[in-house]
Amino acid sequence: MLLAYTHWLALLVPFAIGLYHLTLPKTRRWWQILLTLIAANATLIPWALLELPNIMNELGDGRDAIAFSAVDIPGTVFYAFSNGGLALLLLLTVLAIIDRRRHQDALRFSLMAIIGTLIAAIGINTVTPAFIHVRYFMMLWPILALLSALGITTLARRRIPAAVLLISWLAAGAVVSWTLDFAADLPNTQRPIIAGELPEIIRVIKAEATPEDLIVFHLTEPGNEQSQRAPLEFQFQWTDMHVIQLGELGSVFEDDYRTEVDDLVEDAPLVWLAQRTDIEQVTDLPIFTDEISQNYLLCDLWQPEERLDVRVWANKATPTNATYTFGEQSLDMRVHRARRYDPSIASVILDLDAAYPISYTAVALHIYDSSDQLVRQADIVMSNGCDRLQIDFAGLGAGEYRLDLIVYDTVTGLRFTPTNTDFTLQSDNRMTLLTMTLFN
């Protein structure tokens, strides 16, 4: 009865097993088993009282529009269990029926449990469409495996190399299910982005973000956010990261929604948004980005794959870290984040605020070794005012290194002079952002 704690629809299997029990002789042991089942079911009453409201809510969530038809239920179950090998599953079932006298009880149990569960599911689905995923029938897998084993046993008794058939079936199934494409083609299954670049993006965010940041995901169709809750909790376990899904914001009216976004942000240093581009977008996404943009600067937007893009906003209220002058011109710089997030990559998120166009202003990241020798540099023109800069130090030998930053004019090549800074100043108007130790 523990099946009930995995999914309430799993109760169909013990229901079908109960039908099988009714066909057995009514001996003293039969009554003992029946009374034990009744007592076991009674222990589910507290669970039912708590879960019944959730069940009723699920039945009213609009799933009737995509629920399985009467034909889809058995067809999808058998197709998914056999990894597309329906012919082999049918062959083994026929062989098990042909040799039914040798394993009559096991065959009767298997067929009654499978057929009874499917009939009950079709009946429920006819009254209240509830079955939208094949995973609701995973409780049938052990019984289907037993039925297949009976067919393989028949082959073995006839001196046919059953191992060849079994190995071929397993090999064919392994080839089909080696990637996630087979599962993605099942009804009502979204193409799982977890197979793409999402794990790498999560790794980057976990390394660059802090518990004060707000991390927002939009990875599933609106209304299906619960399906991504467990994977995200797993990815961010043991961290204090503030992670939400965009579809979980519940305000209906725009003013209330904007207030909810502001309360959620709470002056976070950075806001991260990773969203899928191949699914229906939540209708409030433009409002979310517009409200964020009131007090935050969009510093980066990159697309690691065609189905996913990532945006990073930086808080406009971050205090100025350095003031630069160049002739009569001056600008303020805010370094929102400077961190090494990969064994060979450092990331710097900053913005420049000036009273003049900065299209000819560039930032250079310089890596110096312990002898103060320049070993690597990256130059970025700050045309947008705010950016997420990266520099790769792969291939450098073991030792102590320093990441410096300079601001210069791209026309003349002359460097801006920092007149006020929170960071350590080096020669030639260089400002040290961080130090690092590399190991072989």
C-alpha positions in Angstrom: 0.0 0.0 0.0 3.0 2.2 0.0 2.3 2.8 -3.7 -0.3 5.3 -2.6 2.4 7.6 -1.2 4.1 7.8 -4.7 0.9 8.7 -6.6 -2.7 8.3 -5.8 -3.4 6.6 -9.2 -1.0 3.8 -8.2 -3.9 2.5 -6.0 -5.3 0.9 -9.2 -2.7 -1.9 -8.9 -3.8 -3.1 -5.5 -7.3 -2.8 -6.7 -6.6 -5.1 -9.6 -4.7 -7.5 -7.3 -7.8 -7.5 -5.0 -9.9 -8.7 -8.0 -7.5 -11.6 -8.4 -7.8 -12.4 -4.7 -11.6 -12.7 -5.1 -11.1 -15.6 -7.6 -9.2 -17.8 -5.1 -10.9 -20.4 -2.9 -12.5 -18.9 0.3 -10.3 -20.8 2.8 -9.3 -19.6 6.3 -6.1 -18.2 4.8 -8.2 -16.3 2.2 -10.1 -14.6 5.0 -6.9 -13.8 6.9 -5.5 -12.1 3.8 -8.7 -10.2 3.2 -8.9 -8.9 6.8 -5.2 -7.9 6.6 -5.9 -5.9 3.5 -8.8 -4.2 5.1 -6.7 -3.2 8.1 -3.9 -2.0 5.8 -6.3 0.1 3.9 -7.6 1.6 7.1 -4.2 3.0 7.8 -4.5 5.1 4.6 -7.5 7.0 6.0 -5.3 9.9 7.5 -3.5 10.2 4.2 -6.7 10.2 2.2 -8.2 13.0 4.4 -5.1 15.2 3.7 -4.6 14.2 0.1 -8.2 14.3 -1.2 -8.3 18.1 -1.5 -5.1 18.0 -3.6 -6.5 15.2 -5.8 -9.6 17.3 -6.5 -7.5 20.3 -7.3 -5.5 18.3 -9.8 -8.6 17.0 -11.5 -9.6 20.6 -12.1 -6.3 21.9 -13.5 -7.3 21.7 -17.2 -5.6 18.3 -17.8 -8.8 17.1 -19.5 -7.7 18.8 -22.7 -4.6 16.6 -23.0 -5.6 13.5 -21.1 -5.1 10.0 -22.7 -7.9 8.5 -24.7 -9.2 5.0 -24.1 -6.9 3.7 -26.8 -3.9 5.7 -25.7 -3.8 4.2 -22.2 -3.0 0.6 -23.1 -1.0 1.5 -26.2 1.2 4.0 -24.4 1.8 1.6 -21.4 2.9 -1.3 -23.6 4.9 0.9 -25.9 6.8 2.5 -23.1 7.4 -0.7 -21.1 8.8 -2.5 -24.2 10.9 0.5 -25.3 9.1 0.4 -28.6 9.4 -3.4 -29.0 5.7 -4.1 -29.1 6.1 -7.1 -31.3 8.5 -8.8 -28.9 6.1 -8.1 -25.9 3.2 -9.5 -27.9 5.2 -12.6 -28.8 6.2 -13.3 -25.2 2.6 -12.8 -24.1 1.3 -15.3 -26.6 4.0 -17.8 -25.6 3.0 -17.4 -21.9 -0.6 -18.1 -22.8 0.3 -21.1 -24.9 2.1 -22.7 -22.0 -0.5 -21.6 -19.4 -0.9 -25.0 -17.8 2.6 -24.9 -16.3 2.2 -21.5 -14.7 -1.5 -21.0 -14.5 -1.6 -19.1 -11.3 1.2 -16.7 -12.2 -0.3 -16.1 -15.7 -3.8 -15.5 -14.2 -2.4 -13.1 -11.6 -0.4 -11.2 -14.3 -3.3 -10.9 -16.8 -5.9 -10.0 -14.1 -3.6 -7.3 -12.6 -2.7 -5.8 -15.9 -6.2 -5.9 -17.5 -7.9 -4.9 -14.3 -5.7 -1.9 -13.8 -6.1 -0.8 -17.4 -9.9 -1.2 -17.4 -10.1 0.7 -14.1 -7.9 3.5 -15.5 -10.0 3.7 -18.7 -13.2 3.9 -16.5 -11.8 6.7 -14.4 -10.5 8.5 -17.4 -13.9 8.4 -19.1 -15.6 10.0 -16.1 -12.8 12.4 -15.1 -9.8 12.7 -17.5 -6.9 12.3 -15.2 -4.1 10.3 -17.0 -1.8 12.6 -18.8 1.6 10.8 -18.3 2.7 7.3 -18.7 4.6 7.5 -15.4 1.3 7.0 -13.7 1.4 3.4 -14.8 5.0 2.6 -13.6 3.5 0.4 -11.0 2.6 -2.1 -13.8 6.2 -2.5 -14.8 7.0 -5.4 -12.4 3.9 -7.3 -13.4 4.6 -6.8 -17.1 8.1 -8.1 -16.4 6.6 -11.2 -14.8 4.4 -11.8 -17.9 7.4 -11.4 -20.1 9.4 -13.8 -18.0 6.7 -16.5 -18.4 7.0 -16.2 -22.1 10.8 -16.5 -22.0 10.4 -19.6 -19.7 8.2 -21.2 -22.4 11.0 -20.7 -25.0 13.5 -22.3 -22.6 11.3 -25.3 -22.1 11.2 -25.8 -25.9 15.0 -25.7 -26.1 15.0 -22.4 -27.9 17.8 -20.1 -26.9 15.7 -17.7 -24.9 18.8 -15.8 -23.8 19.3 -14.7 -27.4 15.8 -13.1 -27.5 16.2 -11.6 -24.0 19.6 -10.1 -24.8 18.4 -8.8 -28.2 15.4 -7.2 -26.5 17.5 -5.6 -23.8 20.1 -4.4 -26.4 17.4 -2.9 -28.7 15.8 -1.2 -25.7 19.1 0.2 -24.6 19.8 1.7 -28.0 16.4 3.3 -28.1 16.6 4.7 -24.6 20.3 5.7 -24.7 19.2 9.3 -25.3 16.2 11.1 -23.9 14.5 11.2 -27.4 12.4 8.1 -26.8 11.0 9.5 -23.5 10.5 12.9 -25.1 8.3 11.4 -27.8 5.9 9.9 -25.4 2.5 11.7 -25.1 2.5 15.0 -23.1 6.2 14.8 -22.5 8.3 18.0 -23.0 11.7 17.6 -24.5 13.8 17.5 -21.4 16.2 20.4 -21.4 18.2 18.8 -18.6 19.9 16.8 -21.4 21.2 20.0 -23.0 23.1 22.9 -21.5 21.0 23.4 -18.4 23.4 21.5 -16.0 26.3 23.7 -17.2 24.2 26.8 -16.7 23.2 25.8 -13.2 26.8 25.1 -12.4 27.8 28.6 -13.6 25.0 30.3 -11.7 25.8 28.3 -8.5 29.5 29.4 -8.8 28.9 33.1 -9.7 25.7 33.8 -7.6 25.5 34.5 -3.9 22.6 33.8 -1.5 21.7 37.4 -1.7 21.0 37.1 -5.5 17.6 36.2 -7.0 17.7 33.2 -9.4 14.6 32.7 -11.6 13.9 29.8 -13.9 11.2 29.4 -16.6 11.7 25.8 -17.8 8.2 24.4 -18.3 4.8 25.2 -19.7 2.7 27.5 -17.5 0.9 25.5 -14.9 3.5 22.7 -14.9 6.0 24.3 -12.5 5.6 21.5 -10.0 7.3 19.1 -12.4 10.6 21.1 -12.2 10.5 21.8 -8.5 12.2 18.5 -7.4 15.0 18.8 -10.1 15.7 22.4 -9.1 15.7 21.5 -5.4 18.1 18.7 -6.1 20.5 21.0 -8.2 20.6 23.6 -5.5 20.5 21.4 -2.4 23.0 22.3 0.3 23.1 25.9 -0.9 21.3 29.0 0.5 20.5 30.3 -3.0 17.1 32.1 -3.5 15.6 30.1 -6.4 12.1 30.4 -7.8 10.2 29.6 -10.9 8.6 32.4 -12.8 5.2 30.7 -13.1 5.0 30.4 -9.3 4.2 34.1 -9.0 0.5 34.2 -8.3 -0.7 37.8 -8.6 -3.5 38.3 -11.1 -3.6 42.1 -11.5 -0.6 43.9 -13.0 0.0 46.3 -10.0 -0.1 43.4 -7.6 2.2 41.5 -9.8 4.8 44.3 -9.9 4.6 44.6 -6.1 5.2 40.9 -5.8 8.2 41.1 -8.0 9.6 44.0 -6.0 9.1 42.2 -2.7 10.8 39.1 -4.2 13.8 41.0 -5.4 14.4 42.9 -2.1 17.5 44.8 -3.4 19.3 41.6 -4.6 22.7 42.5 -6.0 22.1 40.4 -9.1 19.0 38.9 -10.7 19.5 35.8 -12.9 16.8 34.5 -15.4 17.2 31.2 -17.3 14.3 30.6 -19.6 13.4 28.2 -22.3 12.6 29.7 -25.7 10.8 26.6 -27.2 7.8 26.6 -24.9 4.8 28.9 -24.3 6.0 31.9 -22.3 4.1 33.0 -19.2 2.0 36.0 -20.0 3.6 38.1 -17.3 7.2 37.7 -18.6 7.2 41.2 -20.2 5.9 42.7 -17.0 8.5 40.9 -15.0 11.4 42.1 -17.1 10.0 45.6 -17.3 9.7 45.8 -13.5 13.2 44.4 -13.0 14.5 47.0 -15.5 13.2 49.9 -13.4 16.0 49.4 -10.8 18.4 47.0 -12.6 20.7 47.1 -15.5 20.7 44.3 -18.1 24.4 43.2 -18.1 24.4 40.1 -20.1 22.2 38.0 -22.4 23.6 34.8 -23.8 22.1 31.7 -25.4 24.0 28.5 -24.6 21.7 26.5 -26.9 18.8 27.2 -29.1 16.2 26.3 -26.4 17.6 28.3 -23.6 18.7 31.9 -22.9 20.1 33.4 -19.7 19.9 37.1 -18.6 21.7 38.8 -15.8 20.6 42.1 -14.2 22.7 44.2 -11.8 21.3 46.5 -9.1 21.6 50.2 -10.1 21.8 51.1 -6.4 25.1 49.3 -5.9 27.7 51.9 -4.5 30.3 53.2 -6.9 33.6 51.3 -6.5 35.8 53.6 -8.5 35.8 57.0 -10.2 37.9 57.6 -13.3 39.0 60.7 -15.0 40.4 61.3 -18.5 41.1 64.9 -19.3 37.9 66.7 -18.4 35.8 63.6 -18.6 35.0 61.3 -15.7 32.9 58.2 -15.1 31.8 56.0 -12.2 32.3 52.3 -12.2 30.4 49.7 -10.2 31.9 46.2 -9.9 28.9 44.0 -9.1 30.7 40.7 -9.1 34.3 39.5 -9.6 34.7 35.8 -9.2 36.5 32.8 -10.5 33.8 30.3 -11.3 35.7 27.7 -13.3 39.2 26.2 -12.9 40.2 28.4 -15.9 37.7 31.2 -16.2 37.1 34.4 -14.2 34.0 36.5 -14.6 33.5 40.2 -13.9 30.1 42.0 -13.9 30.4 45.8 -14.0 28.8 48.9 -15.4 30.1 52.4 -16.3 28.1 55.5 -15.6 29.2 58.6 -17.5 27.7 61.9 -18.6 29.0 61.4 -22.2 28.7 58.5 -24.7 31.0 55.7 -23.8 31.0 54.0 -27.2 34.8 54.6 -27.4 35.5 53.4 -23.8 36.9 50.0 -23.3 37.8 47.8 -20.3 40.8 45.5 -20.3 41.2 42.5 -18.0 44.9 41.7 -17.4 46.4 38.7 -15.7 49.7 39.2 -14.0 51.9 36.5 -12.5 53.8 36.7 -9.2 56.7 38.6 -10.9 54.3 41.3 -12.1 54.5 40.1 -15.7 51.5 40.4 -18.0 50.6 36.9 -19.1 47.1 37.3 -20.6 44.6 40.0 -21.4 41.1 40.5 -22.7 39.7 43.8 -24.1 36.0 44.6 -24.2 34.4 47.8 -25.6 31.7 48.9 -23.1 29.1 50.0 -25.7 26.1 49.1 -23.5 27.4 50.5 -20.2 27.0 47.2 -18.3 28.5 43.9 -19.2 29.6 40.5 -17.9 33.2 40.1 -18.9 35.2 36.9 -18.9 38.9 36.0 -19.2 40.3 32.5 -19.7 43.5 31.6 -18.0 43.7 28.0 -19.1 47.2 26.8 -19.9 48.9 29.0 -17.3 51.4 27.2 -15.1 51.0 26.7 -11.3 51.5 29.8 -9.2 50.0 33.0 -7.9 48.2 35.3 -10.2 46.4 38.6 -10.1 43.5 39.9 -12.1 43.7 43.6 -12.8 41.4 46.0 -14.6 42.0 49.2 -16.6 39.7 51.6 -18.4 40.9 53.3 -21.5 39.9 55.3 -24.6 39.8 53.2 -27.7 40.7 56.2 -30.0 43.8 57.4 -28.2 44.6 54.3 -26.3 45.2 56.4 -23.1 44.1 55.0 -19.8 41.6 56.6 -17.4 43.0 57.5 -14.0 41.2 56.1 -11.0 40.8 59.0 -8.5 38.8 57.1 -5.9 38.5 53.3 -5.6 37.7 50.6 -3.1 40.2 48.2 -4.8 44.0 48.1 -4.6 45.8 50.2 -7.1 48.8 49.0 -9.1 51.1 51.0 -11.4 49.8 52.3 -14.8 46.3 52.9 -13.4 45.6 49.2 -12.9 43.1 48.2 -10.3 43.3 44.7 -8.7 40.0 42.8 -8.6 41.1 39.5 -7.2 44.0 37.1 -6.7 44.1 33.4 -7.4 46.3 30.4 -7.0 46.6 27.9 -9.8 47.7 24.3 -9.3 49.0 21.8 -11.8 
